[in-house]
Amino acid sequence: MSGRQGGKAAASRDAFALCVVPLTEEQIDPSTIRQAARFVPDIGDRLKERVDTINALQELVAEATISADDVDVLVDGSEIHYRVKQPVWTSGLDFGEFVDFLLHFFGAVPSDH
């Protein structure tokens, strides 16, 4: 089922049923279809919790990807990228300042230095 189909089934649970006809190498004819077809009349009930979870997840992704002051979040399928904007890194430490920071951080230089 597509996401859209699952959403519609979960939203209108009494209006949808799932029908699956497994394809085999046998010749497909009305008799084979009748024999192999399986129906799930409560598919909307079975999907409801998962659809709600996916909808909540999509809302969170939409909220997280709204452009922020310092960092943007880009979501492409299952790939997530963080775009740190230029004002953040241009105001960062230069090489010498970072070395000093590390020396102090790891206690290699007395803190009163």
ZIPEJO-V461212 format. One record per residue. N is the residue number from 0. SS is DSSP state (a for helix, b for strand, c for the rest). PHI is phi in whole degrees, 0 to 359 (none if undefined). D_FIRST is the distance of its C-alpha to the first C-alpha in Angstrom with 2 decimals. Layout:
n=N ss=SS phi=PHI d_first=D_FIRST
n=N ss=SS phi=PHI d_first=D_FIRST
//
This chain:
n=0 ss=c phi=none d_first=0.00
n=1 ss=c phi=282 d_first=3.74
n=2 ss=a phi=300 d_first=6.55
n=3 ss=a phi=295 d_first=8.02
n=4 ss=a phi=298 d_first=5.97
n=5 ss=a phi=298 d_first=6.21
n=6 ss=a phi=296 d_first=9.69
n=7 ss=a phi=293 d_first=10.65
n=8 ss=a phi=295 d_first=9.95
n=9 ss=a phi=289 d_first=11.93
n=10 ss=a phi=283 d_first=14.52
n=11 ss=c phi=235 d_first=15.16
n=12 ss=c phi=299 d_first=14.71
n=13 ss=c phi=273 d_first=16.96
n=14 ss=c phi=256 d_first=15.40
n=15 ss=c phi=229 d_first=12.01
n=16 ss=c phi=223 d_first=11.36
n=17 ss=b phi=265 d_first=8.73
n=18 ss=b phi=239 d_first=10.31
n=19 ss=b phi=239 d_first=10.27
n=20 ss=c phi=239 d_first=13.16
n=21 ss=c phi=298 d_first=14.11
n=22 ss=c phi=273 d_first=15.98
n=23 ss=c phi=236 d_first=19.50
n=24 ss=c phi=280 d_first=22.57
n=25 ss=c phi=291 d_first=23.98
n=26 ss=c phi=290 d_first=24.46
n=27 ss=c phi=273 d_first=21.73
n=28 ss=c phi=216 d_first=23.46
n=29 ss=a phi=306 d_first=22.98
n=30 ss=a phi=294 d_first=24.54
n=31 ss=a phi=296 d_first=22.32
n=32 ss=a phi=297 d_first=19.13
n=33 ss=a phi=300 d_first=20.66
n=34 ss=a phi=286 d_first=21.64
n=35 ss=a phi=268 d_first=18.45
n=36 ss=c phi=298 d_first=15.85
n=37 ss=b phi=231 d_first=14.64
n=38 ss=b phi=239 d_first=13.59
n=39 ss=b phi=236 d_first=12.66
n=40 ss=c phi=289 d_first=14.31
n=41 ss=c phi=257 d_first=14.28
n=42 ss=a phi=300 d_first=10.61
n=43 ss=a phi=299 d_first=11.56
n=44 ss=a phi=296 d_first=14.48
n=45 ss=a phi=291 d_first=12.79
n=46 ss=a phi=270 d_first=10.54
n=47 ss=a phi=311 d_first=13.53
n=48 ss=a phi=297 d_first=15.49
n=49 ss=a phi=292 d_first=12.94
n=50 ss=a phi=297 d_first=11.90
n=51 ss=a phi=299 d_first=15.68
n=52 ss=a phi=295 d_first=16.43
n=53 ss=a phi=295 d_first=14.24
n=54 ss=a phi=298 d_first=15.83
n=55 ss=a phi=295 d_first=19.18
n=56 ss=a phi=298 d_first=18.71
n=57 ss=a phi=297 d_first=17.99
n=58 ss=a phi=295 d_first=21.09
n=59 ss=a phi=295 d_first=23.10
n=60 ss=a phi=297 d_first=22.23
n=61 ss=a phi=298 d_first=23.23
n=62 ss=a phi=293 d_first=26.39
n=63 ss=a phi=291 d_first=27.24
n=64 ss=c phi=267 d_first=27.00
n=65 ss=c phi=292 d_first=29.45
n=66 ss=c phi=302 d_first=32.57
n=67 ss=c phi=250 d_first=35.20
n=68 ss=c phi=295 d_first=38.91
n=69 ss=c phi=255 d_first=39.05
n=70 ss=b phi=220 d_first=35.62
n=71 ss=b phi=253 d_first=32.43
n=72 ss=b phi=248 d_first=29.06
n=73 ss=b phi=246 d_first=26.87
n=74 ss=b phi=242 d_first=23.23
n=75 ss=b phi=231 d_first=21.64
n=76 ss=c phi=67 d_first=18.31
n=77 ss=c phi=263 d_first=19.56
n=78 ss=b phi=273 d_first=23.15
n=79 ss=b phi=238 d_first=25.46
n=80 ss=b phi=230 d_first=28.90
n=81 ss=b phi=250 d_first=31.77
n=82 ss=b phi=256 d_first=34.15
n=83 ss=b phi=277 d_first=37.53
n=84 ss=c phi=285 d_first=39.48
n=85 ss=a phi=306 d_first=42.92
n=86 ss=a phi=302 d_first=45.02
n=87 ss=a phi=291 d_first=43.83
n=88 ss=a phi=278 d_first=44.89
n=89 ss=a phi=290 d_first=47.94
n=90 ss=c phi=268 d_first=49.41
n=91 ss=c phi=286 d_first=48.83
n=92 ss=c phi=287 d_first=51.66
n=93 ss=c phi=279 d_first=53.41
n=94 ss=a phi=302 d_first=54.07
n=95 ss=a phi=298 d_first=57.34
n=96 ss=a phi=296 d_first=56.03
n=97 ss=a phi=291 d_first=53.08
n=98 ss=a phi=299 d_first=55.49
n=99 ss=a phi=300 d_first=57.61
n=100 ss=a phi=302 d_first=54.58
n=101 ss=a phi=297 d_first=53.65
n=102 ss=a phi=299 d_first=57.25
n=103 ss=a phi=290 d_first=57.48
n=104 ss=a phi=299 d_first=54.07
n=105 ss=c phi=267 d_first=55.00
n=106 ss=c phi=72 d_first=58.53
n=107 ss=c phi=283 d_first=60.23
n=108 ss=c phi=233 d_first=62.30
n=109 ss=c phi=304 d_first=64.00
n=110 ss=c phi=295 d_first=62.34
n=111 ss=c phi=272 d_first=65.65
n=112 ss=c phi=284 d_first=65.73
//
